[in-house]
Every structure is written in structure tokens, then in C-alpha cells.
């Protein structure tokens, strides 16, 4: 959209998890080594909470926030970015015992960091290459967070694909930590389903670390 190669990025997904995203990816130099990306995201999801493999509650999770990132492109395979985010989050009981926690709309904001290294030949069903991803978030009252005390979370993923004896092998390893801070219900680590653990229900495991 301009001589430096600015791009408008947007996406819309509708379903049990509905998401709308819009951002401006703006390189800061002609080599496109540095960039800024301001944008906004809105998401609503209906999610079940499980106990001993059985769904015991259903929640409506909603979030809407704006963000601004600044980053550096490292060659053709890697990207490093840092930024801020500010908006609102909520977790409302839909079908659940009233004794279970409820998180009405509250402020959400903090500092973010992300590093990605990607050598895959394609995003979906890669046949070779690997992906490394590291993400960090630290809540901050000055950016609108209502959660006191502040919390932080770090998650990492490494995945690869390669051919062995005429077979295509995919592998992945992931982990996350909250550094002994208390994550709110809407920001817990979530596992289960076809991407993480196919033998579990979607979102069956939630916790502070994994």
C-alpha cells in the first residue's frame, strides 16, 4: 500500500471459536529488515472445562484488544518482535455450578515478546523443515490490566518433519510456565485435541504450567 511495502492483514473465522483480526504490517526500511505492526483482535469462544475426563462446565470466553509490535526480520527464516497489548477479557459461566469461578469483563494489558524460526517447506502438512516458536507475556496495570498481582507466562514449541524409510514423520515438543504467578482462568495453558493430544477432548487439560 506504500513504497516501503506496507500490507494490510486481516482474517475472519466463524464457529465455536470466532475471531476477527486486522493489522497493518509496515516495514521501516526498503530492505524490510525492521517493521512495526499495530492492529486489533476480537475473539469469542465456547469452551468446556473437564474433571476426570468428563465435561463439568461450559464457559463463554471473550476478548478484544489492540496491540502494537516492533520487530526485526532475521534473514528469510526468523523473526523477533516485542510489543504492548491493551483491551478487555472475560470468562462467563454458561453451564456450570455457581461455585465455579467467574471472571466478568476486566482490563487486560501487558508486554509481549515473540521469536519464530521456520524452515518448513509449507505451513500445513510440511514434508521437511522445522519450526521453533517462543512467546512471552507480562501483565501490567499501566497498560490496563486489572489482574493483581501481575502475572507472566512463557511458552515454547519445537516441531519438525522429515522422511524416513519412505514414511513422513512429524514430531513436536512444547512447554510453558507461569513462573509461579497465578494465571487468570482466561489465560491458562490449554492442551487437548488433534493438535496437542489427540486422545483427549479439546481443551481437556488446563493449568499454570505444562
N, C-alpha and C positions, 0 to 999 in steps of 0.2 A: 504493500500500500504506500510505500515511500522509497526514496533512493537507497536507504540502508537495508531494505528488505524486511520491513515490519510486516507481521502477519496477524490476522485476527483468528483466534482459535475458539471453537465453540462445539459443544456436544449436548445432546438431549437423550436421556434414557427414561422410559416409562415402564412401570411394573411394580413388583413388590418393593423394589428399591428404585426410586425415581430420582434422577439427578439432572440438573441443568448447570452448565459451566460456560463461562465466557471470559476471554482474556486477550490481551494484546502482547504478543511476543515482539519485542523491539531490540534488534541489535544496536550497539552503541558505536560500532566502527565498521568500515567496509569489509574487513576480514571476518566479521561476525564472531570475534573471539569473546566479546563481552556483551551482555544483554540485560534488559530489565523486562519483567513480566508482571504487570498489575492485572487483577481480574476479580471475579466473584463466582461463588459457588452456592447452590441451594440443593439440599438433598432431604428426602423423606423416605424412611424405610420402616417396614413392619417386620419385627424380629421376635422370634421365640426364645425364651430362656428355659434351660433344661436342668433337671435334677435326676441323677442316676439314669440318664438316657431317655427320660420322659419329659415332654414339654409341660411346664407348670405355669407359664405366664406368657403373655404376648404384650409387647411394648410398641409404641409409635415413637421412633427416633426422628427428630428434625434438627436441621442445622442450616444456617445461612450466614455467610461471612464474606468479607472482602480480603484480598491478600495483595502483597507486593513483594516480588522477589528480585534480587540482583544476582547475576551468575556469570560463570566463566565456562566456555566450551573448551575442552581439553582434547585436541586432535579431532578425530572423527568418531570416537567411540565413547567418550566420557563427558560428564557434565557435573559441575559443582555449583550449588546455589544456596543462598541464605535469604531470609525474609521475615516479614511480620504478617500476622493474621488477626482479624478482629471481627466479631459478629456475635451470634447467639446460638445456643444449643438447648435442646430439651429432650427428656425421656418421659413419656406419659404412659401410665398403665392403661392397657386396653382390656385385656382379660387377665386378671391377676388378683390374688389375695391382697386386701388393703394393707396388710402388714409388710408387704414388699416395698422397697424404696421407690420414690417418685422424684423426678427432677424437673420441676417446672422450668419455664424459659428463664435462662440465666446467661449472663455475659460470658463470652468465650474469646480469648485472645492470648497471643504469645509470640515467641520467636521460633522460627523453623530453620532447619538445615537439611540438605539432601545431597547425596552423591550417587551417581549412577555410572556404571561401566557396562557396556553392552556390545558384545561381538557376535550376537546371533545373526543368522542369515535371514531370518524373518521373525516377527513378533509372535505369531500364532504357529504352533507346531513346528518349532525350529528343528532343523536336521543337524545343525552344528553350531558351535559357539557357546558362550556362557554369559550370564547376567549377574552382576553384583549390584546390590542396592542398599543404601544406608540412609535412614531417616531419623530426625531428632525434633522434639517439640518441648518447649518450656513455657508454661503458662505465666502470664504477667498481668498484674492488676492495672498497670499503666496503659495496657492495650485492651482493657475492657473485661478481663477475666474476673468472674465473681468467686471462683473456687479459692478458698482459703483453708489451709496454706497452699502455696503454689505447688504444682506437680510437674514432673518431666517424664518423658518416655523416649526410649531409643529402640529401634527395631532394624534388623539386618536380614538380608536374604542373599543366597548364592544359589544359582541354578545353572545347569548345563545340559547339553545334548551332544551325543556322539554316536557313531555307528560302530557296532561290534558284531562280528560274525554274521553279517547280513541282517542284523537287527538294529533298530533305532532305540537307543537308551536315553531316557530323560531322568534327571535327578535334581533334587533341590534340598536345601537346608535353610532353616530360618530360626530366628530367636529374637526375643525382646525383653526389655527390663524397664521398670519404673523407678529404679534407684531407691527403693524403699519409700517412695512417696505414694500417696493414695490417689489412684486414678478414679475419676467420676464414672458413673455407670455408662455414660455415652462414649467414653474414651478408653474402655477396657480393650485389651488384646482379645481378638476373636479368632477361633480356629474351628474347623469342621466344614465338610462339604467337598466337592470334587477337586478343588484346587489344593487344599491343605491336607485333610484326612478324609478320603472318600468313604471310609467305613463309618463315619459319624454324620449326624444330622448337620445341616447348615447352621453354623454359629453355635454348636453344642457346647463348646468349651470357651469360657471367658475368664480372664484373670489379670493379675497385676504383672505377671512375668510368664515367659514360656521359653 
